[in-house]
Amino acid sequence: MRRRAAAGGLLGAVVVLAGCAGPPAQAAPAPGTASAAPLRVVVVGDSITEMDCPDFDAGVLGQGSWAWWATGRGWT
């Protein structure tokens, strides 16, 4: 009887864990390639956000801003 209870408990644990598994992760697009949807980020910042940006509100970023680097423009 103990074997059946242990087997039932093990089977139940496997079913629960399998049910918790999400869908497989999709690979991220390679750097420099277009993705299906543009990345949208809301930035609430201060002087280190705007830094040397000619017009931050219009999306014109300067290299001194962390936002410029976060967009991937600084990567080669």
C-alpha positions in Angstrom: 0.0 0.0 0.0 2.9 2.4 0.8 4.3 1.9 -2.7 1.0 2.9 -4.3 0.8 6.0 -2.1 4.4 6.9 -2.9 3.8 6.3 -6.7 0.6 8.3 -6.6 2.4 11.2 -4.7 5.3 11.1 -7.2 2.9 11.1 -10.2 0.9 14.0 -8.6 4.1 16.0 -8.2 5.1 15.4 -11.8 1.7 16.5 -13.0 1.8 19.7 -10.9 5.3 20.6 -12.0 4.5 19.9 -15.6 1.5 22.2 -15.3 3.6 25.0 -13.9 6.0 24.9 -16.9 5.4 27.8 -19.2 5.8 27.8 -23.0 9.4 27.6 -24.3 11.2 30.9 -24.5 11.7 32.3 -27.9 15.1 33.4 -29.0 15.7 37.1 -29.0 16.5 38.7 -32.4 20.1 39.2 -33.2 21.5 42.7 -32.4 21.0 45.0 -35.3 18.1 43.2 -36.8 14.6 44.5 -36.9 12.1 43.0 -34.4 8.4 42.6 -34.9 7.5 45.5 -32.6 9.5 48.5 -31.6 10.7 48.7 -28.1 8.8 51.4 -26.1 10.3 52.6 -22.8 8.9 55.2 -20.4 11.7 57.3 -18.9 11.3 59.4 -15.8 14.6 60.8 -15.0 16.9 63.6 -14.1 20.1 65.1 -15.3 21.8 61.8 -16.1 18.9 60.8 -18.2 18.9 64.0 -20.4 22.7 64.7 -20.1 23.8 66.1 -23.5 20.6 65.2 -25.5 19.8 68.0 -27.9 16.1 67.3 -27.6 15.3 64.4 -25.3 11.5 64.8 -25.5 11.7 64.4 -29.3 13.9 61.3 -29.0 17.1 63.0 -30.0 19.6 61.4 -27.6 23.2 62.2 -26.8 26.0 59.7 -25.9 26.2 61.1 -22.4 22.7 59.8 -21.6 22.2 56.3 -20.3 19.1 56.2 -22.6 21.4 56.4 -25.7 23.3 53.4 -24.5 20.2 51.5 -23.5 18.8 51.7 -27.1 21.8 49.7 -28.3 23.4 52.6 -30.3 26.6 52.3 -28.4 27.2 48.7 -29.2 29.4 47.7 -32.1 
